[in-house]
């Protein structure tokens, strides 16, 4: 059973989400919160598997609540649900630890699929959104390096930062290759083709990478790789 917490300041929205999600076998809505602060409290008390989180709410917004939840003891994956397709919301949500980002204009079946994905430990971002994340972190990494050491030129992540080395030493060669391809926005199918292995093998490699690096999901593996210099800006 996947236990779900709904956090939204609009009662009608919460009621609609509950109707949609409760109709799916194996889903149980265990609680509802009217603002981010209440959501943080209920996440700790109820220990849900997935939290559907609005962004703009009184008392505490969804981004601050997401950060508090992912930094605490709750094991829940957070799905950000918003009416705004804004990059600032997207990047702040991911930096706060969210594992998925879905517009409220999406079809009901997309919400169900999103909760299933997060319950499995996957991230929910389209390839287009993943590429936006990669572009954002690439530009940020380039700006930092240009300011201190000049532009990076190898693009292969051949000189990861010292704090990343211990983590990388625990990865097999295949797992390192998988991490590099993840960081370039490749899907499991694309990674399988590039490494000449089956998709099931890729899923195993991805799971091992996340476990060994202590990362929540694949999209945060992308962020981790750029923040730690494993992948650098090319050119």
C-alpha positions in Angstrom: 0.0 0.0 0.0 1.3 3.4 -1.0 0.5 6.0 1.7 -0.1 9.5 0.4 -0.2 12.9 2.1 -1.9 15.8 0.3 -0.6 19.4 1.1 -2.6 22.2 -0.6 -4.4 25.3 0.8 -7.5 24.7 -1.4 -10.0 22.2 0.0 -11.5 21.5 -3.4 -8.1 20.7 -4.9 -7.3 18.3 -2.0 -10.8 16.7 -2.4 -10.2 16.2 -6.2 -6.7 14.7 -5.7 -8.1 12.4 -3.0 -10.9 11.2 -5.3 -8.4 10.5 -8.1 -5.8 8.8 -6.0 -8.2 6.8 -3.8 -9.6 5.2 -6.9 -6.3 3.5 -7.7 -5.8 0.1 -6.1 -2.9 0.1 -3.7 -3.2 3.9 -2.9 -4.3 5.3 0.4 -4.6 9.0 1.2 -3.6 9.0 4.9 -3.7 12.7 5.6 -4.3 16.3 4.3 -2.6 19.5 5.2 -3.8 23.1 4.5 -0.3 24.7 4.5 3.3 23.8 4.4 3.9 23.9 8.2 1.0 21.5 8.8 2.4 19.3 6.0 5.8 19.1 7.7 4.1 18.0 11.0 1.9 15.4 9.3 4.9 14.1 7.3 6.7 13.4 10.6 3.6 11.9 12.3 2.2 9.8 9.4 5.4 8.8 7.6 3.7 8.7 4.1 5.5 7.3 1.1 4.6 10.1 -1.3 3.6 13.7 -0.6 1.7 15.8 -3.2 2.8 19.3 -2.4 1.5 22.6 -3.6 3.9 25.5 -4.0 2.1 28.7 -3.0 0.5 28.4 0.4 0.1 30.5 3.6 2.2 30.0 6.7 4.9 28.0 4.9 5.1 27.6 1.2 5.7 24.2 -0.5 9.3 24.8 -1.3 10.2 25.5 2.3 8.1 22.6 3.5 9.8 20.3 1.0 13.2 21.3 2.3 12.2 20.7 5.9 10.7 17.3 5.1 13.6 16.0 3.1 16.1 17.3 5.7 14.2 15.5 8.5 13.4 11.9 9.3 10.5 11.5 6.9 11.3 9.1 4.1 8.6 10.4 1.8 9.2 11.4 -1.8 7.8 14.8 -2.6 5.8 15.5 -5.8 5.5 19.2 -6.5 2.1 20.1 -8.0 1.7 23.6 -9.3 -0.3 25.7 -11.8 2.8 27.5 -12.9 5.4 26.0 -15.3 8.2 28.3 -14.0 11.9 27.4 -14.0 12.4 29.1 -10.7 9.8 26.8 -9.0 11.4 23.8 -10.7 14.9 24.5 -9.7 14.1 25.5 -6.2 11.9 22.4 -5.7 14.7 20.1 -6.9 17.3 21.9 -4.7 14.9 21.4 -1.8 14.8 17.7 -2.4 11.6 17.2 -4.5 11.6 14.0 -6.6 8.9 15.1 -9.1 7.3 18.1 -10.7 3.8 18.0 -12.3 1.5 20.7 -13.5 -2.0 20.7 -12.0 -3.3 20.9 -15.6 -2.1 17.3 -16.2 -4.6 14.5 -16.8 -5.7 12.4 -13.8 -3.8 9.4 -15.1 -0.6 11.4 -15.1 -1.0 12.1 -11.4 -1.5 8.4 -10.7 1.5 7.5 -12.8 3.6 10.2 -11.0 2.7 8.8 -7.6 3.5 5.3 -8.8 6.9 6.5 -10.1 7.9 8.2 -6.8 6.7 5.2 -4.8 9.1 3.1 -6.8 11.9 5.4 -6.0 12.1 7.0 -9.4 12.0 10.7 -10.3 9.3 12.2 -12.4 10.7 14.7 -14.9 10.3 14.7 -18.7 13.5 14.5 -20.8 12.9 18.2 -21.7 12.8 19.2 -18.1 15.9 17.1 -17.3 17.7 19.0 -20.0 16.7 22.3 -18.5 18.1 21.1 -15.2 21.4 20.1 -16.9 21.7 23.4 -18.7 21.1 25.3 -15.5 23.7 23.4 -13.6 26.2 23.5 -16.5 26.0 27.2 -16.7 26.3 27.6 -12.9 29.3 25.3 -12.9 30.9 27.2 -15.8 30.5 30.5 -14.1 32.0 29.3 -10.9 35.0 27.8 -12.7 35.5 30.9 -14.9 35.6 33.1 -11.9 38.2 31.0 -10.1 40.3 29.0 -12.6 39.1 29.8 -16.1 36.7 27.9 -18.3 36.5 24.1 -18.1 37.4 22.4 -21.3 37.4 18.6 -20.9 33.6 18.1 -20.5 34.2 14.5 -19.2 34.5 15.1 -15.5 38.0 13.7 -15.4 38.9 15.7 -12.3 36.1 15.5 -9.8 36.3 17.6 -6.7 38.1 15.9 -3.7 35.0 15.5 -1.7 33.4 13.4 -4.5 36.4 11.0 -4.9 35.6 8.8 -1.9 32.1 8.3 -3.1 33.2 7.6 -6.7 35.8 5.0 -5.5 32.9 2.9 -4.3 31.4 2.7 -7.8 32.3 0.0 -10.4 33.4 1.1 -13.8 30.0 0.4 -15.2 28.3 2.4 -12.4 30.6 5.4 -13.1 29.7 5.2 -16.8 26.0 5.0 -15.9 26.4 8.1 -13.6 28.0 10.1 -16.4 25.2 9.2 -18.9 22.6 10.0 -16.3 24.2 13.4 -15.9 23.9 14.0 -19.6 20.2 13.4 -19.5 20.1 9.9 -21.0 17.1 7.7 -20.4 17.5 4.0 -19.4 16.9 2.9 -22.9 19.6 5.3 -24.2 22.0 4.2 -21.6 21.4 0.5 -22.5 22.1 1.2 -26.1 25.4 3.1 -25.3 26.6 0.5 -22.9 25.4 -2.5 -25.0 23.4 -4.0 -22.1 19.8 -4.6 -21.3 17.5 -2.1 -19.6 17.1 -4.3 -16.6 20.9 -4.2 -16.1 20.8 -0.4 -16.4 18.1 -0.2 -13.7 20.4 -2.2 -11.5 23.3 0.1 -12.2 21.2 3.2 -11.5 19.9 1.7 -8.2 23.5 0.9 -7.1 24.7 4.4 -8.0 21.9 6.0 -6.0 22.5 3.7 -3.0 26.2 4.1 -2.9 26.1 7.9 -3.3 23.2 8.3 -0.9 21.1 10.1 -3.5 17.3 10.2 -3.5 16.7 9.6 -7.2 18.1 9.9 -10.7 17.4 13.6 -11.1 19.4 14.3 -8.0 22.2 12.2 -9.4 22.3 14.7 -12.2 22.6 17.6 -9.7 25.1 15.7 -7.6 27.3 15.0 -10.6 27.4 18.7 -11.7 27.8 20.0 -8.1 30.8 17.7 -7.5 32.5 18.3 -10.8 32.0 14.8 -12.1 30.7 16.2 -15.3 31.9 19.6 -16.5 30.9 22.1 -19.1 32.3 21.2 -22.5 33.9 23.8 -24.7 
